[in-house]
Amino acid sequence: NDVSSSVRAAAAEALGVVASGTNDELVCELLVRRFEDADWAVRSTALNSLVQVSKQPCAEEWLLDRVLETLHSGTWGCKTEAAEALGLLAPKNDKRVLDSLTSF
């Protein structure tokens, strides 16, 4: 929670590199929380890192649940990052994700 947005963005980026492909729940949770950051660069970096950390081709159910929760409860910036994350992480034709995204 550094005062500098550059430091927060760098930390989010480093988490993506260090935990790439691990699907680590704690790291994913920390990155999803960064969707609420006031700085757009931090939010964007957190999104990119979350995609790196998540095992591909699609995220685990717990991660999709957490991003869906964020989509419906966050600020506009947070919702934007959550929507983008769902587009990148959700399996094709996931009904919950489709329903959530079409509700806006």
Sine and cosine of phi, psi and omega as CSV:
sin_phi,cos_phi,sin_psi,cos_psi,sin_omega,cos_omega
0.00,0.00,0.70,0.71,0.00,-1.00
-0.90,0.44,0.49,-0.87,0.02,-1.00
-0.91,0.42,-0.56,0.83,-0.06,-1.00
-0.99,0.15,0.83,-0.56,0.04,-1.00
-0.92,0.40,-0.48,0.88,0.04,-1.00
-0.90,0.44,-0.64,0.77,0.03,-1.00
-0.93,0.38,-0.68,0.73,0.01,-1.00
-0.89,0.45,-0.66,0.75,0.03,-1.00
-0.91,0.41,-0.68,0.74,0.02,-1.00
-0.89,0.46,-0.63,0.77,0.03,-1.00
-0.91,0.42,-0.67,0.74,0.03,-1.00
-0.89,0.45,-0.66,0.75,0.02,-1.00
-0.90,0.44,-0.69,0.72,0.01,-1.00
-0.89,0.46,-0.63,0.78,0.05,-1.00
-0.87,0.50,-0.65,0.76,0.03,-1.00
-0.88,0.47,-0.60,0.80,-0.01,-1.00
-0.96,0.27,-0.76,0.65,-0.08,-1.00
-0.92,0.40,-0.61,0.79,-0.07,-1.00
-0.97,-0.23,0.26,0.96,-0.05,-1.00
-0.78,0.62,0.81,-0.59,0.06,-1.00
0.97,0.26,0.04,1.00,-0.06,-1.00
-1.00,0.07,-0.39,0.92,-0.07,-1.00
0.86,0.51,0.50,0.86,-0.02,-1.00
-0.89,0.46,0.84,-0.54,-0.10,-0.99
-0.90,0.43,-0.66,0.75,0.00,-1.00
-0.90,0.43,-0.71,0.70,0.01,-1.00
-0.89,0.45,-0.70,0.71,0.03,-1.00
-0.87,0.50,-0.69,0.72,0.01,-1.00
-0.88,0.47,-0.70,0.72,0.03,-1.00
-0.88,0.48,-0.64,0.77,0.01,-1.00
-0.94,0.35,-0.64,0.77,0.05,-1.00
-0.89,0.46,-0.63,0.78,0.05,-1.00
-0.87,0.49,-0.52,0.85,0.01,-1.00
-0.94,0.35,-0.22,0.98,0.11,-0.99
-0.88,0.48,-0.38,0.93,0.00,-1.00
-1.00,0.05,-0.06,1.00,-0.05,-1.00
-0.87,0.49,0.56,-0.83,-0.01,-1.00
-0.94,0.35,-0.38,0.92,-0.06,-1.00
-1.00,-0.09,0.80,-0.60,-0.04,-1.00
-0.89,0.45,-0.55,0.83,-0.01,-1.00
-0.91,0.41,-0.60,0.80,0.04,-1.00
-0.92,0.39,-0.70,0.71,0.01,-1.00
-0.87,0.49,-0.71,0.70,-0.02,-1.00
-0.90,0.43,-0.67,0.74,0.02,-1.00
-0.91,0.42,-0.65,0.76,0.04,-1.00
-0.88,0.47,-0.65,0.76,0.04,-1.00
-0.88,0.47,-0.76,0.65,-0.01,-1.00
-0.87,0.50,-0.65,0.76,0.01,-1.00
-0.93,0.37,-0.61,0.79,0.03,-1.00
-0.87,0.49,-0.66,0.75,0.03,-1.00
-0.90,0.44,-0.63,0.77,0.04,-1.00
-0.90,0.43,-0.66,0.75,-0.07,-1.00
-0.95,0.30,-0.61,0.79,-0.04,-1.00
-0.92,0.38,0.68,-0.73,0.08,-1.00
-0.93,0.36,0.67,-0.74,-0.03,-1.00
-0.99,-0.16,0.37,-0.93,0.23,0.97
-0.99,0.10,-0.22,0.98,0.04,-1.00
-0.58,-0.81,0.38,-0.92,-0.09,-1.00
-0.97,0.26,0.32,-0.95,0.11,-0.99
-0.92,0.39,0.39,-0.92,-0.01,-1.00
-0.85,0.52,-0.67,0.75,-0.03,-1.00
-0.88,0.47,-0.58,0.82,0.00,-1.00
-0.96,0.29,-0.67,0.74,0.07,-1.00
-0.87,0.48,-0.65,0.76,0.05,-1.00
-0.86,0.52,-0.70,0.72,-0.03,-1.00
-0.91,0.40,-0.66,0.75,0.02,-1.00
-0.94,0.35,-0.62,0.78,0.07,-1.00
-0.88,0.47,-0.66,0.75,0.05,-1.00
-0.86,0.51,-0.69,0.72,0.01,-1.00
-0.91,0.42,-0.60,0.80,0.01,-1.00
-0.85,0.52,-0.58,0.82,-0.08,-1.00
-0.99,-0.12,-0.10,1.00,-0.08,-1.00
-0.81,-0.59,-0.11,0.99,-0.12,-0.99
-1.00,-0.04,-0.04,-1.00,0.10,-1.00
-0.96,0.26,0.10,-1.00,-0.02,-1.00
-0.87,0.49,-0.64,0.77,0.01,-1.00
-0.91,0.42,-0.66,0.75,0.02,-1.00
-0.91,0.42,-0.69,0.73,0.01,-1.00
-0.89,0.46,-0.62,0.79,0.03,-1.00
-0.88,0.47,-0.74,0.68,0.01,-1.00
-0.91,0.42,-0.63,0.77,0.01,-1.00
-0.90,0.44,-0.68,0.73,0.03,-1.00
-0.88,0.47,-0.69,0.72,0.04,-1.00
-0.90,0.45,-0.66,0.76,0.02,-1.00
-0.88,0.48,-0.68,0.74,0.01,-1.00
-0.89,0.46,-0.64,0.77,0.04,-1.00
-0.89,0.46,-0.51,0.86,-0.02,-1.00
-1.00,0.00,-0.48,0.88,-0.16,-0.99
-0.96,-0.27,-0.42,0.91,-0.11,-0.99
-0.97,0.23,0.54,-0.84,0.10,-1.00
-0.92,0.39,0.43,-0.90,0.02,-1.00
-0.85,0.53,0.66,-0.75,0.08,-1.00
0.88,0.47,0.45,0.89,0.07,-1.00
-0.93,0.37,0.91,-0.42,-0.12,-0.99
-0.87,0.49,-0.68,0.73,0.00,-1.00
-0.87,0.49,-0.68,0.73,-0.02,-1.00
-0.93,0.37,-0.71,0.71,0.03,-1.00
-0.86,0.51,-0.71,0.70,0.01,-1.00
-0.88,0.47,-0.67,0.75,-0.01,-1.00
-0.91,0.41,-0.70,0.72,-0.04,-1.00
-0.95,0.32,-0.51,0.86,0.01,-1.00
-0.99,0.10,-0.06,1.00,0.01,-1.00
-0.99,0.13,-0.07,1.00,-0.03,-1.00
-1.00,-0.07,0.00,0.00,0.00,0.00
